[in-house]
Amino acid sequence: MTSPYTEVDISTWARRTTFEFFKEYQDPYFNIAANVDVTKLRRFCRENNLSFSIAALFYTQQTANSIREFRLRMVGETVVEFESIEATQTILNDDETFSFCYFEGRPDVFEYVEAGRAARNKYLKLKSFDVETERLDLIYYSVIPWISFTSFKHASPGDNCQTVPRIVFGKVFNDQDRELMPLSVEAHHAMMDGIHVGRFFEGFQAAVDSL
């Protein structure tokens, strides 16, 4: 079910000038990739028999929901703020093709992982690209578990009004006594700036450090 939303009054929006500057760009998207320390999250998942990838999805969703700009979308020329956002993510099929899976929000990581495992099994059978495609109250996720990447670029349909953020998890690697994971965030510059993506990285790191 699509989350409720409210219309943003652009005339009084502090980012009005920035929004109007970037919304007509042919390529208004910026991407930031950095390593996050997932040592405590990996240990937490091992101790509680949780899927690391689904737990990472939960904590990034929790963080994104706490930042208003990650819940903003364009509907035509209107900017709206969703009450909450959820996720779709790429999943690898047995024949090495990929499809999409919808992960519905849950109040805690244990329920989220349990529901997420069931959802992944369901969508592996469906092998569909048509997963909640009409919804905007989502973040699009991908997982590249084979590469500890240092940058990332998404394929684009050339639609400069596509304002759903995209997040990618990379291959976890060891750095002395820490486990690090590449994390990429792509966003529409009319909706948010580097400061908001910076808050996302800080918020996610704080969430997993508290485990």
N, C-alpha and C positions, 0 to 999 in steps of 0.2 A: 504494500500500500504506500502510495506517495505521501511523503511528509507534508504537513501544512506549511504554507509560506506566507510572508507578507511582502508587499511591494516597498522598495526603497525609494524614498523621496530624493531623487537625484539633485534637485535644486538646492537642498540643504546638506548634501553629502559632502564630507570633508575631502573625499577623493574625486569629486566631480571633474576637476581639471585633468587629473591623471586618467580617469575613465574616458573622457572625451578625446584625449590625446591618443590613446592606444586602441580604442575600439574599432577604428577604421584601418588599422595596420593590416596588410596582407598576411603577415606572419607575426601575430602579437604574443606569441608564446615564449616564455623563458624557462630554462631548466637548470636546476641546481642538484648536483650529486655530491655526497659526502659519506664518509664512513661513520657509522654509529656503533657504540660499544654495547653489544648484546650479551656480554658474559653472564650477567645475572639472569637475564631472560632465558638463556639456554639452560642454565642450571635449574631455574624454576620449572621449566618444562620437563626436564629429565626427572626431577624429583616428584612431579605430579602427573607423569604420563600424559602430557599434553603435546599436541602438534605444535612445533615451533612456528611454522609458517602461518598457521591460523591464529596463534596467540599474537604474533607480530602484527597481523591484520587487525586484531582487536585493539591493541594499544595504539596503533596509528590512527584507527578510526576514532577512538576515544579522544586522542589529541586533536585531530582535525575538527571534531565536533565542538571543541572548546574554543576554536578560533573562528570568529564571525566570517572572515573573508573566505574561508574554505567552504562556507555554506551559501555563498552568493553565486547566482547564476543569471545569465541573460535569457529572457523570453521575448524574442523579437527585439524591440528597443527598450524593453522594461528590465530593470534589475530587480531580482527578488531574493529574499533571504529565507532559506528553508529552516524549519525548526530543528531538523536533524538530517543526517546523511548516512547512507549505508555503502555497500561495496559490491562491485563485480570484479572478478579476477580471472585471469587466464589459468587453465588447467591443461596438463599434458595428457593426451590420449595414448592408448596402447600402440597405435600405429604412428606415433611421433608427430601427429598433427596436434593442434590445440583447439580448444573451445573455451566457453565462458561459464562461470559459476557465479550465482548470486548468493551473497552472505547476508542474511538478515540480522539486524542488531539484537543483542541480548544484554542484560544488565551486568553480567560479570563474565570473566574470561572462561570459567569452567563451563557455563551454559553455552557460551559462544563457540567454544571448541567442539563441544558435543554436537551442537546444531550444524556447525560448519563441516564436520566430518560426514554427517548425513547428507548435507547439501552437495558436497563434492561427489559422493557416490551417486546421487541422483543425476547430477549434470554430466558425469562421465558417461552415463548411459544415453543421455539425450544428444550429446555432441553438437551443441547448438551455438551459433553466433547471435541468435535472436533471444537474448536474455535481458529482460527489463529495459529494452532498447528505447522505449518512449520516455523513460524517467530521466530527470535531471538531478534528483536528490541522491546522487551517487558519487563515488570516486572510482575511477577505472584503475585497476591494479594489474601488474604483470610480475612474474617471477622469472629471473634468469639465474638459476642455481648453478650454472656451469662456469660463470665468469665473475671474478671480483672486479667489476668494471670501475672506471674512474670518470666516465661521462656516459650520457645516454641521449639518444634522439629517437622520438617516436615517428612512426608513419602518420601522415596527415591527409585527410580528405580535401584539404584546401578550404575548409569552412572556418572563417575567422570569428564566427559566433559560437563555436563549440567551447563552452566555458567550464566543462567538467574537468577538475584536476586529474592528473595521472601520476601514479606512484609505482615505482619499481623496486623490488628487493633483488639484491645480487647474492653471489656466493659468499658465505661466511668464511673468514680466514683467520688464522692465528697471528697475533702480534705480541710476542713474548708471552705474558700471562693473561692476555686479553683475547676475546673473540670479537671480531669486528665484522659488520655487514654493510656493504654499499647500499645506499638508499638514494633514489632519484625522485625528485618532485618536479613535475612540469605544470605550469599554471598560466592562465590568461592574464596578461599584464593589466588589462582593464579592470580585472577583479581584485588583484592583489599585487603586492610588491615584495621585494626581497626581505623586508623586515618581517612580513607575515610568514614566509617560508622559514626564516630563521627561528621564529617562535615555534613553528612546528617541530623543527629539529630539536630545539631545546626542550620542548614539552615531552616529546617522545622519549628523549634520553632521560629526563627526570622521572618519567613513569616507570621505565624498566629498571632504573637505578634504585627505585624504592622497593623493589621486590625482595 
